Amino acid sequence: MSISEDGLNKNQANFSALSPLSFLERTRKTFPNHIAVEYKDYKINYKDAGYRCDALANFLKNRGVNSGSVIAVMLPNIPVMWECHYGIPMVSGVINAINTRLDYHTVNFILGHGESEIFIYDSEYSEIIEKALEGMPNPPLLVEFVDKIAGKKRSEFANKINCLDYETEIRNYLDVGFEYVLPEDEWSSIALNYTSGTTGNPKGVVYHHRGAYLNAIGNTLTWELPMHPKYLWTLPMFHCNGWCFPWTITERAGTHVCLRQPAGELIVDAFLKHSITHLCGAPIVMQMVADHLIQNNISLKINIKMMTAGAPPPEAVLSKMASCGIEVIHVYGLTETYGPAVVCAWHPEWNDLEPIEQAKLKSRQGVTYSVQENIKIIDTKTNIEVPKNGNTLGEVLIKGNITMKGYLKNSKATDEAFEGGWFHTGDLGVWYEDGYIQLKDRSKDIIISGGENISSIEVEDALYKHPDVVTVAVVAKNDEKWGETPCAFVELKKGSLVNEIDLKNHCKSLLASFKVPGYFRFVELPKTSTGKIQKFKLREEANLI
């Protein structure tokens, strides 16, 4: 006999929509005097930070923002960016955080495609904004923020068009108060994030309140995040909404330590000044931190944990971080999965292994977050799961609650991405017997030489093991004989005398001969603001060699 559902209905007493707005509401009541945000010498507690979010919400409300309105922001990792992650959804608006390093053509497309009603931007980006708005038929209302803590001034552009000033508008509403309301439907959109399209226009990825809430909780569970962490903002908040950490750290009543411009020296200085406990970033950030610590013989007297994603971290870099006393957790995700959705969940018995074996295990992407549902790897020709042998290559598919709603105004791309009831990542990897996955490449980054597949990541890992290599990217170069051949772009340590022959011999000691790059270029690698190497630019350059 099954249980009767009569009278067991959802109501206001037993059901609330899941939304990260709940995190700020609880924390500002429970820990009002705990420091919410630090930025250089600026500090603000949760009580007063909450008032500023209220003020932003009131300003937006009085400007006609309502459910589904898109509010674009183009800001570095400063306190105002954190405020926008609460003030905008408090009025049921959708935050569209724009990459601060985009060109004006792309910014123009994003503002138009997302139909932004208001655009909050940092005065440093005014020249790009001015160009982006030229000829726009329905430009958004502009609100400029002037970061006086960083010595910035109001832009000439803002004066010319009599643009609104963020701080002036916020001060007008600081004493008003705001009664936030959870969304009626947790499927309501909370954020719009544009992928960094390398061909054509970027796609607009839409998040809902439920997913943002769950991934914030997922971060806490995955990292075993304690109460009151001191979190350093090296990962841009515009990138997948900072992997949902503006909401995660607030739920933990932690302190958001803002850093306008990440660099090895600045990050380490922040470690020491602010007693940082946690941070996130791409492997290139790990490299910057480790190199600065080692080269300057700095010993950390605090326990720091770092979450990394992006390109699979080279074993050599992971080993460096371990030698510096920084504990690294490796996750994997995409813009379409709210940031991290897969983690290399650590087994206690792995602690007994040699450091090099630990680094090999940690370089795997792993298994799904607890708040994500499932993952698998398939043969793209047959759609059948590949064997769990650590060798057979296939496409990574994922599904669950922290997967996007879809692509804005692009049903064709949405349908293709969700074909068969799974999200198709476009990433290629292998599956191990224990269920852990390991990425081998993006499908477009696999090098096919003489009919053999070469993983650019495998070649990069080999090069990273050379002590003089700081950063490396391997791409395919067209070749008349083999079809494609590996081409390596390398950044060396300052003062290094290593040459192409040295690196070829190094690779030959670690790789099959057909995997050894036929070409080497010693250059500074082009990177995105999140530290990802822009391989599409290198592919173009390789074929000019």
C-alpha positions in Angstrom: 0.0 0.0 0.0 1.5 3.4 -1.0 1.3 6.4 1.2 -1.6 8.8 0.6 -0.6 12.2 -0.7 -3.9 13.8 0.4 -3.3 16.9 2.3 0.5 16.7 1.9 0.8 19.7 -0.4 3.6 22.3 -0.7 2.8 25.5 1.1 4.6 28.6 2.5 5.4 26.8 5.7 7.1 23.8 4.2 8.6 25.0 0.9 10.8 27.9 -0.2 12.6 28.4 -3.5 16.3 27.7 -3.3 18.2 30.9 -3.8 21.6 32.1 -2.7 19.9 35.3 -1.5 19.1 33.2 1.6 22.8 33.1 2.5 23.2 36.8 2.9 20.0 37.2 4.8 21.0 34.6 7.4 24.6 35.7 7.7 23.8 39.4 8.1 21.4 38.5 11.0 23.6 35.9 12.6 27.1 37.4 12.2 26.4 41.2 11.7 29.8 42.3 13.0 31.9 39.8 11.2 33.9 41.3 8.4 32.3 40.7 5.0 34.7 42.4 2.7 38.3 43.6 2.9 40.0 45.6 0.1 43.5 47.0 0.9 42.8 48.9 4.1 39.0 49.0 3.6 36.8 46.8 5.8 33.1 46.4 6.1 31.0 44.1 8.3 28.0 42.0 7.1 25.5 44.4 8.7 26.8 47.4 6.7 27.6 45.4 3.6 24.0 44.2 3.7 22.8 47.7 3.8 24.8 48.5 0.7 23.2 45.6 -1.1 19.8 46.9 0.0 20.7 50.3 -1.4 21.7 48.9 -4.8 18.4 46.9 -4.9 16.4 50.0 -4.1 18.2 52.0 -6.8 17.5 49.3 -9.4 13.9 49.0 -8.3 13.4 52.7 -8.7 14.9 52.6 -12.1 12.2 50.1 -13.2 14.2 46.8 -12.9 11.9 43.8 -12.4 11.8 40.1 -12.9 14.1 39.0 -15.7 15.7 42.4 -16.3 19.3 42.0 -17.3 21.9 44.2 -15.5 25.3 44.2 -17.0 28.4 44.8 -14.9 32.0 45.2 -16.0 34.0 45.4 -12.8 37.3 43.9 -11.4 37.4 42.0 -8.1 36.4 44.9 -5.9 33.7 45.2 -3.2 31.1 46.6 -5.6 31.3 43.4 -7.7 30.3 41.4 -4.7 27.4 43.8 -3.9 26.1 43.3 -7.5 25.8 39.5 -6.8 23.2 40.3 -4.2 21.6 43.6 -5.0 20.7 42.6 -8.6 19.0 39.3 -7.8 17.3 40.9 -4.8 15.0 42.7 -7.3 14.7 39.6 -9.4 17.2 41.0 -11.9 19.7 38.9 -13.8 23.4 39.7 -13.4 25.4 39.7 -16.6 29.1 39.9 -15.4 31.2 40.8 -18.5 34.9 39.8 -18.9 36.9 42.9 -18.3 39.5 42.1 -21.0 37.0 41.8 -23.9 37.3 44.0 -27.0 34.6 46.6 -27.6 33.0 44.6 -30.5 32.3 41.7 -28.2 31.1 44.0 -25.4 28.7 45.6 -27.9 27.4 42.2 -28.9 26.8 41.1 -25.3 25.0 44.2 -24.3 22.7 44.0 -27.4 22.1 40.3 -27.3 21.4 40.2 -23.5 19.3 43.4 -23.8 20.9 44.9 -20.8 18.8 47.7 -19.2 21.5 49.1 -16.9 25.2 48.8 -17.2 27.4 49.3 -14.1 31.1 49.6 -15.0 34.4 50.6 -13.6 35.8 53.9 -14.8 39.0 52.2 -15.9 37.1 50.6 -18.8 35.4 53.8 -20.0 37.2 53.9 -23.4 36.1 50.4 -24.3 32.5 51.2 -23.1 32.4 54.4 -25.2 33.4 52.5 -28.3 31.0 49.6 -27.5 28.0 51.9 -27.3 28.6 53.7 -30.5 25.7 53.3 -32.8 23.8 51.1 -30.3 20.1 51.6 -30.9 18.9 51.1 -27.3 21.9 51.6 -25.1 21.5 50.7 -21.4 21.5 53.3 -18.6 25.1 53.8 -17.6 26.3 53.8 -14.0 30.1 54.4 -13.5 31.9 53.3 -10.4 35.1 55.2 -9.5 37.5 53.1 -7.4 39.1 55.8 -5.3 40.8 53.2 -3.1 42.8 52.2 -6.1 43.4 55.9 -7.0 41.0 55.9 -10.0 39.1 59.0 -11.2 35.8 59.7 -12.9 36.3 59.3 -16.6 36.0 62.0 -19.2 33.4 59.8 -21.0 31.2 59.8 -17.9 31.4 63.6 -17.6 30.7 64.0 -21.3 27.4 62.1 -21.1 26.5 63.0 -17.5 26.7 59.3 -16.5 25.3 58.3 -13.1 27.8 57.8 -10.3 27.5 54.5 -8.4 28.5 55.8 -5.0 26.2 58.8 -5.3 23.2 56.6 -6.1 24.0 54.1 -3.4 24.2 56.9 -0.7 20.7 58.1 -1.7 19.3 54.7 -0.5 21.5 53.7 2.4 18.8 54.5 5.1 15.8 53.1 3.2 16.0 49.4 3.8 14.8 46.7 1.5 12.5 43.7 2.0 14.0 41.0 -0.3 11.7 38.3 -1.6 12.8 34.9 -2.7 11.9 34.1 -6.4 8.5 32.5 -6.9 10.2 29.8 -8.9 13.7 28.6 -8.2 14.1 28.0 -11.9 14.0 31.8 -12.4 17.2 33.2 -14.0 19.8 34.7 -11.7 22.8 35.1 -14.0 23.8 35.4 -17.7 27.4 34.4 -18.6 28.9 34.6 -22.0 31.3 31.9 -23.1 34.6 33.1 -24.5 33.8 32.3 -28.1 36.9 31.7 -30.2 35.0 31.6 -33.5 31.9 33.7 -34.1 29.9 35.4 -31.3 29.9 34.0 -27.7 26.9 32.1 -26.4 24.9 33.4 -23.4 24.7 30.7 -20.7 21.8 31.2 -18.3 21.8 30.1 -14.7 18.9 29.7 -12.3 18.6 30.4 -8.6 18.4 26.7 -7.7 21.6 25.9 -9.5 23.5 28.8 -8.0 22.3 27.8 -4.5 23.2 24.2 -5.0 26.7 24.8 -6.4 27.5 27.2 -3.6 26.6 24.4 -1.2 28.5 21.9 -3.4 31.6 24.1 -3.0 31.3 23.9 0.7 30.8 20.2 0.8 33.6 19.5 -1.7 36.2 21.7 0.0 35.0 20.9 3.6 34.9 24.6 3.9 34.8 25.7 7.6 32.9 28.8 9.0 34.6 32.2 8.6 37.2 31.5 6.0 39.3 34.3 4.6 39.0 34.0 0.8 41.2 35.8 -1.6 39.6 36.9 -4.9 42.2 35.9 -7.5 39.6 34.1 -9.7 37.6 36.8 -11.5 34.1 37.2 -10.2 32.9 37.6 -13.8 34.0 34.1 -14.6 31.0 31.8 -14.0 30.1 34.2 -11.2 33.4 33.4 -9.5 32.5 29.7 -9.6 29.6 30.7 -7.3 32.0 31.7 -4.5 30.4 35.1 -3.9 27.5 33.1 -2.5 29.5 30.2 -1.0 31.8 32.4 1.2 28.8 34.5 2.3 27.0 31.4 3.4 30.0 30.5 5.5 30.1 34.0 7.0 33.6 34.3 5.5 35.6 37.4 4.5 35.9 38.2 0.8 39.4 39.7 0.3 39.4 41.6 -2.9 42.4 41.9 -5.2 41.9 44.3 -8.2 44.8 42.8 -10.2 46.2 39.3 -9.5 50.0 38.8 -9.8 52.4 36.5 -8.0 53.8 39.2 -5.7 50.4 40.8 -5.0 48.8 37.4 -4.2 51.6 36.5 -1.7 51.5 39.9 -0.1 47.7 39.4 0.4 48.4 36.0 1.9 50.5 37.6 4.6 48.6 40.9 5.2 45.1 39.3 5.3 45.9 35.8 6.7 44.3 34.2 3.7 43.0 30.6 4.1 41.5 29.8 0.7 41.7 30.9 -2.9 40.8 29.7 -6.4 42.5 30.0 -9.8 43.8 28.4 -12.9 47.0 26.4 -12.9 48.8 29.6 -14.2 48.0 31.3 -10.9 49.5 28.3 -9.0 52.6 28.7 -11.1 52.8 32.5 -10.3 52.4 31.9 -6.6 54.8 29.0 -6.3 57.5 30.7 -8.4 57.3 33.9 -6.3 57.4 31.9 -3.0 60.4 29.8 -4.1 62.4 32.5 -5.9 62.1 34.8 -2.8 62.5 32.1 -0.3 59.3 32.9 1.5 57.9 30.4 4.0 54.2 30.5 4.7 53.2 30.3 8.3 49.6 29.8 7.6 47.7 26.9 6.1 46.3 27.8 2.7 44.1 25.8 0.5 43.7 26.4 -3.3 41.0 25.1 -5.7 42.2 24.9 -9.3 40.5 24.2 -12.5 40.8 25.1 -16.2 43.5 23.2 -18.0 44.6 20.0 -16.1 47.3 21.1 -13.7 50.7 19.7 -14.6 52.2 17.2 -12.1 55.3 19.4 -11.8 53.2 22.5 -10.8 51.2 20.4 -8.2 54.5 19.2 -6.7 55.7 22.8 -6.5 52.6 23.9 -4.6 53.0 20.9 -2.2 56.6 21.9 -1.5 55.3 25.5 -0.7 52.8 24.0 1.8 49.7 24.9 -0.2 47.1 22.2 -0.4 45.5 21.9 -3.8 42.2 20.5 -4.7 41.5 19.9 -8.3 38.1 20.5 -9.8 36.6 20.6 -13.3 33.7 22.3 -14.9 32.6 24.7 -17.6 30.6 27.9 -17.8 27.6 25.7 -18.6 28.0 23.9 -15.2 28.1 27.0 -12.9 31.9 26.5 -12.8 33.2 23.4 -10.9 31.0 20.3 -11.1 33.6 17.5 -10.9 36.3 17.0 -8.2 39.3 14.7 -7.7 37.9 13.4 -4.4 40.8 12.4 -2.3 41.2 9.0 -0.7 43.0 8.9 2.7 45.1 6.0 1.7 46.6 8.1 -1.1 48.4 10.1 1.5 50.8 7.2 2.0 52.0 7.3 -1.7 55.1 9.1 -2.9 54.6 12.8 -3.8 54.9 12.1 -7.6 52.2 9.4 -7.4 50.0 11.8 -5.4 50.5 14.5 -8.1 49.5 12.0 -10.9 46.3 11.1 -9.0 45.5 14.8 -8.3 45.9 15.7 -11.9 42.8 13.6 -12.8 39.5 15.5 -12.9 37.7 12.9 -10.8 34.0 12.4 -10.1 30.9 14.6 -9.9 30.1 17.0 -7.1 27.5 15.7 -4.6 25.0 18.2 -6.1 25.6 17.1 -9.6 24.0 13.8 -10.9 26.2 11.9 -13.2 29.1 11.8 -15.6 30.2 9.4 -18.4 32.6 9.2 -21.4 31.3 8.0 -24.7 32.6 7.1 -28.1 31.3 10.0 -30.3 30.8 7.7 -33.3 28.7 5.0 -31.5 27.4 7.0 -28.4 28.4 3.9 -26.4 30.4 4.3 -23.1 34.1 3.8 -23.5 35.8 1.1 -21.3 37.2 2.2 -18.0 40.8 1.4 -18.9 42.5 4.8 -18.6 43.3 4.7 -22.3 40.3 4.8 -24.6 39.5 8.4 -25.5 35.9 9.7 -25.7 33.8 12.8 -25.0 32.8 13.8 -21.5 29.1 14.1 -20.9 27.5 15.3 -17.6 24.0 15.9 -16.2 22.3 17.2 -13.1 21.1 20.2 -11.1 24.2 22.4 -11.7 23.9 22.4 -15.5 22.7 25.5 -17.2 19.2 26.3 -18.3 20.4 26.7 -21.8 21.9 29.2 -24.3 20.0 32.5 -24.5 18.1 33.0 -27.8 19.9 29.9 -29.3 17.6 26.9 -29.2 19.6 25.1 -31.9 22.8 25.2 -29.8 20.9 24.3 -26.6 19.3 21.3 -28.3 22.7 20.1 -29.6 24.3 20.6 -26.2 21.6 18.5 -24.5 21.2 15.8 -27.1 20.2 12.5 -25.5 19.5 14.0 -22.1 23.1 14.8 -21.3 25.2 17.9 -21.6 28.0 17.4 -24.2 31.1 19.2 -22.9 33.2 18.9 -26.0 36.1 17.8 -23.8 37.9 14.5 -24.5 39.1 12.3 -21.7 39.6 8.8 -20.5 37.8 6.8 -17.7 39.5 4.8 -15.0 38.4 1.6 -13.3 37.6 3.6 -10.1 35.2 5.9 -12.1 37.5 8.9 -12.1 37.8 10.8 -15.4 40.9 12.5 -16.8 40.8 15.1 -19.5 43.1 14.6 -22.4 42.1 17.6 -24.5 39.4 19.7 -26.0 38.2 18.0 -29.1 39.6 20.8 -31.2 43.0 20.5 -29.5 43.8 16.9 -30.2 46.7 16.6 -32.7 46.3 13.9 -35.3 49.7 13.1 -36.7 50.0 10.3 -39.2 46.7 9.0 -38.1 47.8 8.8 -34.4 46.1 10.9 -31.7 48.4 13.1 -29.7 47.2 14.7 -26.5 48.5 18.3 -26.3 48.2 18.0 -22.5 50.5 15.0 -22.4 53.2 16.8 -24.3 52.7 19.9 -22.1 53.0 17.8 -19.0 56.4 16.5 -20.2 57.6 20.0 -20.9 56.5 21.3 -17.6 58.9 18.7 -16.0 61.8 20.7 -17.3 63.0 23.0 -14.4 63.4 26.0 -16.7 59.9 25.9 -18.2 57.4 28.4 -16.7 54.5 28.1 -19.0 53.8 26.0 -22.2 51.1 25.4 -24.7 51.2 22.8 -27.5 49.0 23.1 -30.6 48.7 21.4 -34.0 50.7 22.8 -36.9 49.7 21.7 -40.4 52.3 19.3 -41.9 52.4 18.1 -45.5 53.8 14.6 -44.6 52.0 13.9 -41.3 48.9 16.0 -41.6 49.6 17.7 -38.3 52.6 17.9 -36.0 53.0 19.3 -32.4 54.2 22.9 -32.1 55.3 24.1 -28.6 55.1 27.7 -27.4 57.2 28.1 -24.3 57.9 30.7 -21.6 61.2 30.1 -19.8 62.6 31.3 -16.5 64.3 34.7 -16.6 67.9 34.2 -17.6 67.5 30.6 -18.9 69.8 29.5 -21.6 67.7 26.5 -22.6 67.2 26.1 -26.4 65.1 24.0 -28.8 67.6 21.1 -28.9 67.6 20.9 -25.1 63.8 20.7 -24.9 63.6 18.2 -27.8 66.0 15.9 -26.0 64.0 16.4 -22.7 60.8 15.4 -24.5 62.4 12.4 -26.1 63.3 11.1 -22.7 59.6 11.1 -21.7 57.5 10.7 -24.8 57.2 8.5 -27.9 59.2 10.1 -30.7 56.1 11.0 -32.8 54.8 13.0 -29.9 57.9 15.2 -29.6 57.2 18.7 -30.9 58.8 19.4 -34.3 58.7 23.2 -33.7 59.4 25.4 -30.7 58.8 29.1 -30.2 60.0 31.0 -27.1 57.4 33.7 -26.5 55.1 35.2 -23.9 51.8 33.2 -24.2 48.5 35.1 -24.7 46.2 34.5 -21.8 42.6 35.3 -20.9 41.9 37.3 -17.6 41.2 33.9 -15.9 44.7 32.7 -16.8 43.6 30.4 -19.6 46.1 30.2 -22.5 44.4 31.3 -25.8 45.3 28.4 -28.0 43.3 29.6 -30.9 45.8 32.5 -31.3 48.7 30.1 -31.1 47.1 27.8 -33.7 47.0 30.7 -36.1 50.6 31.7 -35.3 51.8 28.1 -35.7 50.5 27.9 -39.2 52.4 31.0 -40.2 55.7 29.4 -39.2 
